[in-house]
Amino acid sequence: MYYQLYEMNHAALQPARLYADAVRLFYSNPLNPVSHTPWGRSIAAGAELFERTTRRYGKPQFGLAKTVVDWKSVAVTEKTIWS
């Protein structure tokens, strides 16, 4: 159930994330005179913060082939416990 809520939240925020990315590009463009003001830089930073916090990031690989248990090297097998 939580995964469906997570996906629904991400889908609902997608238009706002795209809008925030456009705002960031507009207010950080060096040809825009407002981008050189503290107000313009603050708007660009806020839009970038929103865009980064709502971006979908991939899951990194586990990448642990062996570990040490009781001073002996043991192979690690990945197993999904909860899905």
FENZI-V135539 format. One record per backbone hydrogen bond with DSSP energy under -0.5 kcal/mol. NH is the residue of the N-H (numbers start at 1). CO is the residue of the C=O. E is the energy in kcal/mol with one decimal. If there is no record, write none. Layout:
((NH/CO/E) (NH/CO/E))
//
This chain:
((5/1/-1.9) (6/2/-2.5) (7/3/-2.7) (8/4/-2.6) (9/5/-2.5) (10/6/-2.4) (11/7/-2.5) (12/8/-2.4) (13/9/-1.9) (14/10/-0.7) (14/11/-0.5) (17/13/-2.6) (18/14/-2.2) (19/15/-2.2) (20/16/-2.5) (21/17/-2.1) (22/18/-2.0) (23/19/-2.5) (24/20/-2.5) (25/21/-2.3) (26/22/-2.3) (27/23/-2.7) (28/24/-1.1) (29/25/-0.5) (29/26/-0.7) (32/29/-1.6) (33/31/-0.6) (35/32/-1.3) (36/33/-1.2) (37/34/-1.7) (40/34/-0.6) (41/37/-2.3) (42/38/-2.2) (43/39/-2.3) (44/40/-2.3) (45/41/-2.3) (46/42/-2.5) (47/43/-2.3) (48/44/-2.2) (49/45/-2.4) (50/46/-2.2) (51/47/-2.4) (52/48/-2.5) (53/49/-2.1) (54/50/-1.3) (57/55/-0.6) (65/63/-0.7) (67/74/-2.4) (69/67/-0.5) (69/72/-2.7) (72/69/-1.2) (74/67/-3.4) (76/65/-2.8) (78/76/-0.5) (81/79/-0.5))
//
